Amino acid sequence: MAQPEADIAVENCRAWLEWAAAQVETCLADDKPACDQLLASLAKMLAPAAQDSAAAVLPADSTVIQKMSAVVVAVQSHDRVMQRLTHVAESLRRLQEHLGDERQAQSAESWRTLREKQMRAFSMAEERALFLRIVAHGDGGGQEMPLSPEETIEIFMPESGLGRP
Protein backbone atom coordinates (compact mmCIF):
# COMPACT_ATOMS: atom_id res chain seq x y z
CA MET A 1 0.00 0.00 0.00
CA ALA A 2 1.34 3.44 -0.98
CA GLN A 3 2.28 5.93 1.72
CA PRO A 4 -0.10 8.95 1.84
CA GLU A 5 1.34 12.13 0.31
CA ALA A 6 1.04 14.01 3.62
CA ASP A 7 3.21 11.36 5.33
CA ILE A 8 5.78 11.60 2.54
CA ALA A 9 5.84 15.39 2.89
CA VAL A 10 6.29 15.20 6.66
CA GLU A 11 9.11 12.66 6.37
CA ASN A 12 10.89 14.77 3.76
CA CYS A 13 10.41 17.88 5.89
CA ARG A 14 11.82 16.05 8.93
CA ALA A 15 14.85 14.92 6.92
CA TRP A 16 15.56 18.47 5.74
CA LEU A 17 15.16 19.79 9.29
CA GLU A 18 17.61 17.16 10.50
CA TRP A 19 20.08 18.18 7.78
CA ALA A 20 19.72 21.90 8.57
CA ALA A 21 20.23 21.35 12.31
CA ALA A 22 23.26 19.15 11.66
CA GLN A 23 24.78 21.81 9.38
CA VAL A 24 24.32 24.54 12.00
CA GLU A 25 25.72 22.28 14.73
CA THR A 26 28.75 21.49 12.56
CA CYS A 27 29.41 25.20 12.05
CA LEU A 28 29.14 25.79 15.79
CA ALA A 29 31.49 22.91 16.59
CA ASP A 30 34.03 24.04 13.98
CA ASP A 31 33.92 27.58 15.31
CA LYS A 32 34.38 26.80 19.00
CA PRO A 33 38.13 25.90 18.91
CA ALA A 34 38.94 29.02 16.86
CA CYS A 35 36.96 31.25 19.21
CA ASP A 36 38.54 29.62 22.27
CA GLN A 37 42.00 30.20 20.78
CA LEU A 38 41.19 33.85 20.06
CA LEU A 39 39.97 34.41 23.61
CA ALA A 40 42.99 32.64 25.09
CA SER A 41 45.32 34.79 22.98
CA LEU A 42 43.57 37.94 24.14
CA ALA A 43 43.75 36.81 27.76
CA LYS A 44 47.46 36.01 27.41
CA MET A 45 48.14 39.36 25.80
CA LEU A 46 46.29 41.25 28.53
CA ALA A 47 47.46 39.15 31.49
CA PRO A 48 50.82 40.89 31.99
CA ALA A 49 49.06 44.25 32.23
CA ALA A 50 46.76 42.93 34.94
CA GLN A 51 49.64 41.34 36.89
CA ASP A 52 51.93 44.36 36.80
CA SER A 53 49.71 47.37 37.27
CA ALA A 54 52.66 49.58 38.31
CA ALA A 55 54.37 49.23 34.94
CA ALA A 56 52.53 50.03 31.76
CA VAL A 57 53.00 46.92 29.64
CA LEU A 58 50.71 48.15 26.88
CA PRO A 59 51.15 51.68 25.62
CA ALA A 60 48.23 53.97 26.35
CA ASP A 61 48.28 54.92 22.70
CA SER A 62 44.83 55.69 21.30
CA THR A 63 45.57 53.41 18.33
CA VAL A 64 46.01 50.40 20.64
CA ILE A 65 42.85 51.33 22.53
CA GLN A 66 40.90 51.62 19.27
CA LYS A 67 42.21 48.28 18.02
CA MET A 68 41.37 46.53 21.29
CA SER A 69 37.92 48.10 21.26
CA ALA A 70 37.38 46.81 17.71
CA VAL A 71 38.42 43.31 18.81
CA VAL A 72 35.99 43.39 21.75
CA VAL A 73 33.14 44.55 19.50
CA ALA A 74 33.97 41.84 16.95
CA VAL A 75 34.04 39.13 19.63
CA GLN A 76 30.70 40.33 21.03
CA SER A 77 29.12 40.34 17.57
CA HIS A 78 30.50 36.89 16.86
CA ASP A 79 29.12 35.63 20.17
CA ARG A 80 25.64 36.91 19.31
CA VAL A 81 25.79 35.09 15.96
CA MET A 82 26.84 31.87 17.71
CA GLN A 83 24.00 32.22 20.23
CA ARG A 84 21.50 32.69 17.43
CA LEU A 85 22.84 29.71 15.48
CA THR A 86 22.63 27.58 18.63
CA HIS A 87 19.01 28.61 19.05
CA VAL A 88 18.30 27.83 15.38
CA ALA A 89 19.78 24.33 15.72
CA GLU A 90 17.82 23.67 18.91
CA SER A 91 14.62 24.98 17.32
CA LEU A 92 15.09 22.80 14.23
CA ARG A 93 15.59 19.74 16.43
CA ARG A 94 12.43 20.52 18.42
CA LEU A 95 10.44 20.99 15.22
CA GLN A 96 11.82 17.79 13.72
CA GLU A 97 10.84 15.85 16.86
CA HIS A 98 7.40 17.49 16.93
CA LEU A 99 6.68 16.49 13.34
CA GLY A 100 7.81 12.96 14.16
CA ASP A 101 4.97 12.51 16.64
CA GLU A 102 1.76 12.27 14.61
CA ARG A 103 -0.45 13.04 17.62
CA GLN A 104 1.49 16.24 18.39
CA ALA A 105 1.79 17.24 14.75
CA GLN A 106 -2.02 17.16 14.42
CA SER A 107 -2.73 19.05 17.67
CA ALA A 108 -3.22 22.82 17.60
CA GLU A 109 -2.66 22.88 21.38
CA SER A 110 0.63 21.02 20.97
CA TRP A 111 1.81 23.57 18.40
CA ARG A 112 0.86 26.43 20.76
CA THR A 113 2.84 24.77 23.56
CA LEU A 114 5.83 24.28 21.26
CA ARG A 115 5.78 27.98 20.30
CA GLU A 116 5.62 28.98 23.98
CA LYS A 117 8.60 26.74 24.82
CA GLN A 118 10.49 28.23 21.90
CA MET A 119 9.82 31.78 23.09
CA ARG A 120 11.19 30.91 26.54
CA ALA A 121 14.32 29.39 24.97
CA PHE A 122 15.41 32.65 23.35
CA SER A 123 17.88 34.78 25.30
CA MET A 124 17.71 37.85 23.04
CA ALA A 125 14.74 40.17 22.70
CA GLU A 126 15.38 40.44 18.96
CA GLU A 127 14.91 36.68 18.59
CA ARG A 128 11.60 36.76 20.44
CA ALA A 129 10.32 39.71 18.41
CA LEU A 130 11.28 38.09 15.10
CA PHE A 131 9.76 34.77 16.14
CA LEU A 132 6.48 36.45 17.07
CA ARG A 133 6.40 38.44 13.86
CA ILE A 134 7.08 35.46 11.59
CA VAL A 135 5.81 32.30 13.30
CA ALA A 136 3.37 33.13 16.04
CA HIS A 137 1.43 35.72 14.04
CA GLY A 138 -0.66 32.88 12.61
CA ASP A 139 -2.20 32.46 16.06
CA GLY A 140 -4.39 35.49 15.81
CA GLY A 141 -2.35 38.14 14.14
CA GLY A 142 -0.45 41.17 15.26
CA GLN A 143 0.69 40.21 18.73
CA GLU A 144 3.04 42.90 19.93
CA MET A 145 6.15 42.01 21.85
CA PRO A 146 6.40 44.04 25.08
CA LEU A 147 10.03 44.97 25.63
CA SER A 148 10.78 45.87 29.21
CA PRO A 149 14.40 46.53 30.26
CA GLU A 150 14.59 43.07 31.83
CA GLU A 151 13.53 41.46 28.56
CA THR A 152 16.18 43.23 26.50
CA ILE A 153 19.09 42.02 28.62
CA GLU A 154 20.90 39.03 27.20
CA ILE A 155 21.02 35.96 29.38
CA PHE A 156 24.59 34.72 29.59
CA MET A 157 25.39 31.27 30.88
CA PRO A 158 28.64 31.44 32.87
CA GLU A 159 29.45 27.74 32.73
CA SER A 160 29.77 27.86 28.96
CA GLY A 161 31.66 31.15 28.64
CA LEU A 162 30.92 34.24 26.59
CA GLY A 163 27.18 33.69 26.46
CA ARG A 164 27.30 30.40 24.65
CA PRO A 165 24.45 28.12 25.67
N, C-alpha and C positions, 0 to 999 in steps of 0.2 A: 504494500500500500504506500502511495506517495505521501511525502511529508507536506503538510499544509504550507502555503506560501508564507503565512505570518510566522510560522516556526522557523522557516528557512531565513527569513529576514532578521529575526531576533538572534539566531545563531551567528549569522554573518556580522551583525552589529556587535555582538559580544566579542567575536574574534577581533574585530577592528579596535574595539575598546581595549582589549588585552594588549594588542600590538602598540597602541598609542601610549598606554601606561608604561609598558616595558621600555619604549623609546625614551620617555621622560625620565624614568628611573635610571637608565643607562647614562644619560647625560648628567644627571645628578651625581651618580657614582664616579664618573670620569672626572667631574669637576672638583670633587671633595679633596683629593690629594693636592691638586694645584692650589686650591684656596688655602689649605692648611699650610703648604710650603710658603705661600705669600705672607700669611699672618705670622708664621714663625720667623721669617726673614725680617719683617717689620719689628717684631718684638726684640730680636737680637740686635738690630740696629739701634733701637731706642733704649735698650737695657743699660748700656754704659751711662747714658745721661741720667737715668733714674738712680743708679748706684752712686754716682759721683756728682752730687748736686753742687758742690763747691766749685768744681771746674766745668767750664762750658765745653762739653764734648762736641756738640753740634753748634755751628755758628748761628747766631741769631739773625742771620741774613734773611731778608724778606723773600728772596727767591726760594730758599730752603723751606720756609714756612708755607709758601704758596704751593710748592711741590708736595709737601706732606699733606696739606689740606686737600689737594686734588686726589691723592692716594686714598685718603679716608673717605672722601665722597664716592670714589669709584668702588671701594670695598662695600660701602653701605648700599649702593645701587645694585651691585652684584648680589649681595645678600638678599635684597628684596626680590630679585628675579628668582633666586634659588628657592625662597619661601613659596613664591607663587607656583613654580614648577612642582614643588613637593605637593602643594595643595591640588594641583591639576592631576597628578598621578594618583593621589589618594581618592579624589573624586571619581576618576575614571574606573578605579577598582571597585568602588562602592556601586557605581552604576552598572558595571559588568555583573557584579554579584546579584544586584536587584533584578536585572533582566533574566538572570539564570533561575530565579524562583518564580514559576508561573503564577502562583497565588499572589505574590507581591506585585509582580508586573501588571496584573489585572486590577489591582486595588488602588482606587483614588486616594484612600486614606494612607496607604503605604507610601505612595509617591509624596504626599504632603509631609509625612514623617521624615522621609529621606531628605527632602528639601530643608526641613528644619534642622536636621543633624548637620547637613552641609553648611548651613549658615553659621552654626555654632563652631564649626571646624576652622573657619577663616579667622586669621589673626589681624588682617588689615581691613580697615573700613572700605577702602576702594574695592576690595574683592567682594565684600558683602553687597555694596551698592550695585556693582556690575552684575552679580548673580541675580539680585532682585529684578534689575531692569531687563535682563535677557531671559532668565529661566522662570522665575516665580511670577512674572507678570501674567502668565496664563491662568493663574488662580483667581483672578478677579480684576485684573488690570491695575494700573497705576499705583501700586503701593509705594509710598515714599519711605525712604530710609532715614530715620531720625539719626543725626550724628551729634551725639553729646561728646564733650571732651574725653570722657572715659572710653568711648567707642572708637576714637580716632587714634588712640595710643596702640602701638604695635605690642603684641605679646611675645616677649622673647623667652626662650626656654634655656636657662643657664646650663643645664647638663649637656646640651648639644653644641653650645658655643655659637656666638654671632647670630642668634635668632633662628638657627636651623632647627626645624622640628625633628 
